[in-house]
Amino acid sequence: MSSSPLSKKRRVSGSEPPTGSSRAPAPAVSPSVTPANGMAKNGAEAEIDEGLYSRQLYVLGHEAMKRMQTSNVLVSGLRGLGVEVAKNLVLGGVKSVTLHDPHPAAWADLASQFYLREEDVGRSRAEATLPRLAELNSYVAVSSTREPLSQELLGTFQVVVLTNSPLEEQLWVGDFCHSQGIKLVVADTRGLFGQLFCDFGDDMVVTDPNGEQPLSAMVSMVTKGCPGEVTCLDEARHGFETGDFVTFTEVEGMEELNRCGPVEIRVLGPYTFSIGDTSGYGDYVRGGIVTQVKMPKHIHFKRLREALAEPEMMVTDFGKAERPSMLHWAWQGLHRFLRQHGRAPRPRHQGERVEATMICPIMATPGVLSPAGGTGDTEGVGDMEGIGDIRGVGDMEATMICPVMATPGVLSPAGGNGDMEDVGDMEATMICPVMAAPGVLSPAGGTGDTEGLGDIEGIGDTESVGDMEATMICPIMAAPGVLSPAGGNGDTGGLGDIRGVGDTEGVGDMEGDAAEVVALTKEVAGGAELDEELVRELAFQATGDLAPVNAFIGGLAAQEVMKAVSGKFTPITQWLYFDALECLPEENRDTLLTEEQCRPRNSRYDGQIAVFGAELQAKLGAQKYFVVGAGAIGCELLKNFAMVGLGCGPEGSVTVTDMDTIEKSNLNRQFLFRPWDVTLSFLANG
């Protein structure tokens, strides 16, 4: 490898507006923006340093690089995802990147924000991140702003990127950007879930949809007709697709083809295609070369508000083809929860235990019924704390009803208690109607030794009781007309199947955060079939912050920005949803990942503990890894290993080896190196 890397530069003649936009280039720094770290070349005139960008030029080409170097980008939100986007854009070589984040750095940010340190907690995220980002590329002006997002601020950029942004902010920013021809990228991550949205305007022009070199083939025959058919030599398939445009050269006989412009083709087979009307042309003799022509492609994007209601989604995993639509609703349900509560759902939160004790207080003294309307001493009721399993009580104060009469003073016959439809939504109603008169039990009407009650599980119609699914029974007779002694409930053997009578102190669970997100998502979905387990998992991981997921979604977001400003490659239209739930345990998940295991511990790894639990975090810290190669992928691996705490425990370690030396072109792809590291070995830099 050369120890004196090349630094050839190619000057760009004039700057041109980004593809698909008539907007003039914006100033690199707005009046309220703090300037970058003073590096001389930051924000310099457009030029292409071929020594730095050599690998990137192979992919994008000079024209796309020229467009990128006239583009100003705002990145709002500098947590782990935002810094990934900003890092990639600075390395990629746009004209300027402005950082926006009004929030101070918090301890939880250290989970994935690799440019924040412990001493930065309490400082502005954007300002703490700025000098470390600016070191990456001296050709890019990196600045920060404390201004709140406003139309005046947004109007100075060609592309706006929102990360970890509330939906209400996304909507008004999306409306403004779409109306002004400003490209918009929205990205978010929650644990193992990711979301990406692109709006590049009403008429986005893509000059090169795939970035591949134009195809060509040798012609062996062209027929006269409408349409004419072209046959290529059968040595190799032509590789064209229906809708491609082609031109002809060196055709003998049918020379009109050599003079016509690009014509659209329809593929007939691996060696044949049709080209339109050739009936008026001369007779084909021999020869000819057909060459593909890259034609501009026009793409229409909906604004965010419209795309929420009528989504167009990119499927990245056909094994999960049904998930994008489910996640589209689930993310909206999650945003509703965030708006209502001002916080994210708690990790693995299953709900609060109801500590109320439900009893049937109808005795003045043990063995003596209370007068009508009174409660008196309830000690003799027997052990009936929390009768039944009151599942899904929700926010209702428990409705406790012991309806065993067909008519006042008469017990219901076996299996019924009449119609209870009008029970309604009674709050803390405690009723045990078993008295014909105060202090007198109802006369026998199928009671006997209570055998006449028969099987009374699910008595009558209790649909309107609310979320309560259990039958409330008050079995208090030892024998007909005789109350059970204190502490007992006598012989209830004849009651049949009285489900859930026992002792259920701490009745059931109140609705948890995840259940509320599911309910809000159902409102968004409007009755459509929903994968509730998937929605619940998103809610469980809403506080999760994983560096590898941020790296993936952040890489995609930065790539979409480059497409937007360069016109190279087909952009995402318009939603992309991602999940990596395969990373979770397949068996015993509810046992391994409990609310206690995933609760915050005031640790820099809380964002990861929220997803995988504290036990796995301890195991990661004890790992011993050996990494061979510290190139572009190696640097990303090392960064992610450090952020997840791999080998960071007292017994863990990560060992790296790479015998190569650092060249200038490495600086475009490997963010761990700086200009002063050039010519050093990878290991010397480490």
N, C-alpha and C positions, 0 to 999 in steps of 0.2 A: 504494500500500500504506500502511496505517495505521502511524504512528510510535509509537502508544501501544497496544500489543496488549491485548486483553481478558484479564481474569483472573477470570472468573466461576467460582464454586465452588458445588457442589451437595452438601450434607451428606447422608451416608448414615445412615439410622436403624438403628442396631444392626448388628452384624457377624454374618454367617451362615457356617456351615461350607461348604467347597467342595462342588460338586456330586458326588453319588455317594459321599460319605464322611461318616461320623458323627463323625469326629474333631473335637475342639475346636481352635481356632486355637492354634498353638504360640507360645511366647515368641520374640521377634525375635532374641535373643542368648542363647546358652547360657552357663553360668558360665565356661567356658574360652575364650570368644570375645573377641577384641580388638574394642572398640567402633569404630564408624565414625569419620569424620574430624570429628565434632563439629558437623556442620551441623544447625541448629536443627530443621528439619522432618523429618529422617530418622527414620522410625518414628513419625511423628505419627498422630493418630487418622484413621480412614478418611474421605476426602473426595475428591471428583472435581473437579479443576481443569479446567474446560471450556476455558479458554484454552490449556492445555498439551496436553490429550488430545482436542482437537476432531476431528481426522482419525480417530483411533482409535475414538472413540465412534460415528462413522458406521458402522463395521464391526461392532464388538462390542455396542454398546448399553450402557445404564447398568447393567442387572442383571448382565451379565457382568463389567463393570468392578468392581462392588461385590464380587463373589466373588474376583476377582483381588487386590483390596486387603485381603483377609483371609488370604492364602496366604503361607507361608514356604517358601523353596526353598533346597536345598543343592546347590551345584555343586562336584563333586569333580574335580580335574584342571584346572590353569590354564595349559596350553600354548595353542597357537593356537586350537584348537577350543573349549576350555573358556572362554576369554575372550570368544569370539564369543557363546556361549550366555549368559554372564553379562551382557554388554553389552546384548543384546537384551531380557533380562528386566528389567534396571534401567530401560531406556527404556520398556518396556511398562507398568511401574507395579504390580508385585506388592508385597506388604507388606514383605518382606525377602528379601535374597539373602545367604547365607553362603558364603564361599569356603573351599575345603579343598584343600590341596596340601602334603604334607610335604616335598617335594623342593626343593632350591635351584635357582635359575635357572641355566641353562647357556647356553653360547655358541650352541648349536644352536637354542635356543628363540627367538632373535631372528629366525629365518626367518619366523615368522608371528604371534608374540605381540606385538601392536602396543602394549601398555602396559608392556613391559619395555624398558629401555635398557641400554647397555653397562655402565654403572656398577652395574646391578642384578645382574649375574652373581655368583652366590654367595649372594645373599639369598633368602629364602623367596619363591617365586613368588606365593603368595597375598597376603603382606603388601606386596610391592612393587606389586602390581596394585590393591590395595584403594583407596587415596586417589584414584586416577585414575578408577576406576569410580564411586566415591561422588559425584564431581562431576557425573555425568550427570543425576541426578534427586534432588532434595532430599526427595521424598516417599517414597523407598525406603531402608530401613535396610540398609546394606552393611557386612558384618563378615567377619572371617576367624577360622579356628580351626586350631590345631596338633594337636588331638587326632587320634589314629588313628581310622579308621572303626570304629564299634562300634554295637551295638544301642541303647545309651543315647543316643548322639549322633543316630542316624538317627530315633529315635522322636519327635523334636521338630519334624519337618518334615512338610508335606503332600506335597511332591514332592522326589525325589532324582534328580539328574542325574549319571551317571558318564561321564567322558570319558577316553580313553586308559588304560583300566583293564584289568588282567589278567583272564582269563576266570574264574579261581578266585574272585576278589573279586566279580565280577559275579554269580556263582551264589549265594554266601551272602547278599549284599545283596538279590538278587532274591527269595530264599526269605523273608527277614525282611520286606521291604516288602510282599510279596503277602499274607503272613499278618496284617499289621497295617493293611491298607487304605491304605498309602502308595503314591502313584503313583511309577513308576520309568521313567526314560528313559536308555537307554544309547546313546552315540554314539562313533564312532571314525573316523579317516581315516588312510589310508596312501597318500601320493602322490596319484594320480588316482582312488583308490578311496575310497568312503565307506560307512558302515554305521550303521543306526539301528534301535533296538528300543524298543517301548513296552509297558508292563504297567500298566494302570490299574485292575486289580482284577477280582474276580469279577462285579461288576455296576456297570459304568460307565453313568451316566445322561446322555444327550445331550439337552438341551432343544431345540436347534435344529440339525439335521444339516447344513444348508447355508448358513444365514445370509441367505437371500434373503427378500424380502418375500412374504407369502402371496399366492397367485394368486386371481383371481376371474373369473367369467364370467357372462354373461347367459343365462338359461334360456329356451328356446323351446318345450320339450315334455317331459312326464314321463309315461311309460306306467304302467298298472296291471299288476302281474304279479309273478312271483318268478323272477328278479329284475326290478325295475323299471328301465327304461332312461331316462336323461336325455340330452336333446339340447340343445346350446348353439347360440346364434346363429352362423351361419357367417361372420360378419365377421372372426373371429380364432380360432385354435386355442385350446382351453382350457388346454393346457400341463400338465395333471395327469399323474401316474404311478400305475400300479397299486400299491395299498397306501397311498395318500394318504388322509387323512381330510378331510371337508368338512362344512359346515353350510349350511342354506338360509334365506333371508329373502325376504319380499315375494312369496311364492308364493300365487297366488289359486286357489281350488278345492281343491287338495290341501294344505290348510293344516296338516295333521299334520307335514309336512316342516319347517315353521317352528318347531315346538315340540320336535323331536327333537334329541338331542345329536349330536356328530360321528359320522359314519358312514363306514365304509371303502368305497372304490370300486375297481372294476376297469375299466381303460380298454379301450374297444371300438374307438375310432377317434379321430381328431383333434378330433371335435366331439361324441363320444358316450361315455358310461360307464354302468355299472350300479351300483345302490346297495342291492340287497337286496330284501326282500319289500315291495311296495307294494300288494298285492292288496286289503288291507282299508282303504285310504285312499280319500278322496273323489276325484272326477274333477278332473283338472287343467283349469284354465280358461285362465290366461295368467300371464305375468310370472315374476319370481323371479330371485334372485341367488345363485349358489353360490360359497362362499369356502373356500379351503384352510385347514386348521387344523394348526399345528405340534404334533405329539404327541411326548412324551418317547420316546427310543429307548434300549433297554437293550443293552449290549454286554458280552460275556464275554471276558476276557483270560486267557491261560495264563501261569503263572509262567515265568520264563526257562528253567529247567531242562527243563520240559516242551516249551516252544516250540523249543528246540534240536533235540529229537528229532522233533517234529511241527510243523514251521514253517508259518505262514500268511504269505504274502508279498504285498506290494503291487508290482505291475509298473508302472514309470514310463515305460518305453520299450518298446513292443511290437516294435520292431526288434531288441531284445535280450531277448526274452521268456524264453529259456532260461538266461540268465546268473544271475538271482537264486539259483536252486538251486545252481549251480556255485560261486558266491561264498559261499554259506552254508557249504558244506563247506570252501572254501579258507580262510576266516577262522579256522575251527576248527583246520585244519592249521597255520596261521601261529601261533596261540596255543600249540599244542603245541611248535613250534620255539622260541618265546620262553621257554617254561617249561624246556625241556631245556638251552638254551644260555645263558639269561640275557641275550640280546641279540637284535636284529633281524637278519634275513638281510642280508648285505652287498650294496650296489648292483651289479647286473649280475654277481654273482659266479658264475663258470662252473666253478670247481673248481681244485685245485692240480695242477700238472704232476708226474708220477711221475718222479723222477730216477734210478731204479734202472736199471742196465745188465744186461740179461738175456743170458747167454751159456751155452754148453754146455761146461762144463769137464771134459774127459775125457782130456786128454793130459798125460803127465808131461813130455815134451819135444816140440817141434814135430815132427809126423809120427809120433810114437809114442804109442800109446794108454796112458792111465793104468791102473794096476792097479785091479781091482774095488774100488769104494768110495772111490777117491781122486780128487783133483782135479788136482793138479800144475799145470804151467804151461799157461795157456790162450791164450797168444799166437797159437798156430798154428791156432786154431779158424777163423780167417777173420773177416771183418767182419760179425758177427751180433749187434751190440749191440741189445738190445731187439727181438728177432725178432717180427715181426708187429705188428699194431695191436691192443693189448689194450684194447678199448673197454669202458667201464663197469666197470673193475676194482673200483671202490668201495673199501671198506675192506679188501679181501682183499690179503694179501701175495701178489704175483703167482705164480700157479701155472704153471710152465714145464715142459711135458712134451713129449718127442719120442718118441711111441709108434709105432714103425715095425715092430714084430714081431707076427706072428700067434701064434707060440709062442716061448718062450725060445730065442734063438740063430737064429731063422729070421725073415727079413724078411717083412713082410706082402705079400701079392699086390697088384697094382695096385688102387688105389682104396680099400683098407681097412686097418684095423689091429686088427680085432676089436672087441669091446665094451668101451668105456671108462666104462660107467655107474658103476663103483665108484671112479672117480678121486676123487670127493667134493670136499671143501673143503680141499685140501692147501695148506699155507702154505709159501711159499718152497721148493717141491719142485723140484729140478733133476734131470731124468732124461733120459738119452740112451741108451736100451737098444739099442745096435747091435753088441754084442759077443757072440760065441758063447762065448768064454772071455777072461779078462783078457789084454789086448794083442792079441787076435785078432778081426778083423772077422767078422761073421756071414757064413756061406757064402751064395753066390748063391742067391737064392730069388725071382727076379724083380728082381734088382738090376742086373746087368750094369753098364753105364755110368750107372746110376740111372734108365734109361728105364722099367724095370719098375715104378717107383713110380706111374707114371701121374699122373692128376689126383687129388691127395689133399687138395684144399681141404675143410676141415670133416671131418677124419678121424673116422670112427666116431661113436659117441654121446657127445657132450661136454656134454649138458644139465646134468649135476650139477656141472660145474666151477665154477659160480657165475655171476658177471656177465661172464665172459670169453667173447668171441664169436669169437676168432680161432684159427686153426689154428697150432700151434707146430711148426715144422719145423727139423730140424738137418741141413742138407745139407753133409756134410763130406768127401765122397769126390771125388777128382780122377778116379780110375778104380777099378774093382772092387778092393777090398782095399788101396787106397792113399789115405792121408789127403791133404787139400788142403794145399799149402804155406802157410806163415805169411802171413796177410793175405788169403787167398783161400778160396773154397769150391769151386773146380774147376768142372767142367761140370755145371750143374744144369738144362740145357735139357730133359732128359728127364723132369724132375719134373712137368711139366705146369704147371698154374696154381697156383703157391705164393703165395697172396695174403699180402702184408704181411711178406715175409721181410726185405728191406732193412734200412737203418739207422734205427731208431726210438728212438734214445736219448731219454730223457724220455718213457717209454711212456704214451701216452694221458692222460686226465684223471681225477683222483680226483673223486668226486661233489661238486658244488657245493652251496651253500646252497639255491639254488632247487630243485635236484633233490631235496634232502631234504624241502623243504616239499611238493613234489609227492607224494613217497612217503608222508608223514604224512597228506596230504589223501586219498590213496587208502584209507588205513586208516579214516578217518572216513566216507568215502563208501560203504564196504562193498561194493565191486564194481560200483557204479553207473557209468555212462558219465561220463567226466570230460574237460573241456576243459583239457588239461595246459598248453597255451600261456597260457591265461588265468590259471591258478594260478601259473605261472612268472612272469608279469608282475606279479602281486600281490607275490610274494616279492622281485622285483627292486626294487620301489618301497616296500618296507616301512619304509625310513628316510626316505622322502620326506615333506615337510611343506610343503604349498602353501596360501598364504593364501586364494586364491579358492575352493578346495575346502572349506577350513575355514569360510569365510563361508557357503557354500551349506548344508553339513550343519549348521552351528551355527544358521543361520536356521530350518531345519526343526525342529531339536531344541527351540529356544525356542518355536516355534509350537505344538509338541505339548504343552509345559508349559502354555501359555495355554489350550489346549483342555481339558487335564486339570483345571485349577482353575476354569474358567469354565463348562464344560458347553456351550460354543458350538462348532459345527462337528464333523464326524465325524473321530475320530482315526485314525491309521495302525494297521492291524491286520495283523500286529504287527511284521514285519520290512520294512525298506526297504534295498535295496542299490543303490549308484550307482557308475558308472565313467564316466570321460571319456577313454577310450583314443584317441578320435579326435584328441586333441591331440598324439599321438606321430607321428613320421614314418611315412608309409605305405610308403615304399620305403627300402631300405638301412638299416633300423633297427638291425640288428646291427652294421653298420659305423659308423654315426654314434653309437650309444649303446654304448660299450664300458665295461669295468670301469675302465679308466684315465680315460675321459672323465667318469665318474660318481662317482669316488672322492671322499671328503671332503677338503676343502682348508683346514680350520679357518677357514672363512668363514661369515659370517652367512647366506649363501645356500646352504649345504650341503644343506639340505632340498629345495631346488629343483634344485641340480646333480645330486642323486641320481636325479632323474626325467628331466631334459632334457639334462644334460651341461654341461660348462664352456663350450663354444663358444657355446651359445645364451645363457648368462648374460652373456657378454661383449657379444653383440649387443644384448641388452635394455638394457644400460647405455648404449649409444650411441644409443638411439632419441630422437627429438624428437617429442613429442606435444602437441597443442593440444586442451584440454577446454573445451567450452562448457556451462556450467551446473554449479553446486556445490550442488544440492539433495540430496535423500535419496540418489538413485542416484549423483549426482556425488561425494558424500562417500565412498560405498563404493568407487567406482572409484579415487579418489585414494588411499584407504587401501591398496587392493590393488596399485595401481601402485607405491607406495612400498615395500611389503613385498617385491614381486618384483624390485625394483631397476630398474624401468623409468626410463630417462633419468637414472640415478644415476651414470653414468660421467662422465669429464672432458669428453666431447664430447656428452653427452646433456642433455635438458631436458624439463620438463613445464610448459606454460603454461596457466593457467586464467583464464577470464573469466566473470563473472556480474554483471549490472547490478542485481540484486534486492537487497533489504534483508532482514535476519534478523528474523523474527517469533517470538513465543513458541511457537507451534505447531511451528516448525521444530525445537525442542529435543527433541521427542518422537521424531523420526525421523533427525536428523542429528547423529551423535555427535561431530563435530568442533567443535560450537558449545557455548557455555556461557551461563548467564543474563546475564552481563555483556556478551555480544555482541549482545543484542537491540537493535534499531534501527540497528545498524551495517550497512554494505554487506558483501556476501559477500567482496568483494575486500579491504576494509579488514581483515576478520578474518584473511584468508589472509596 
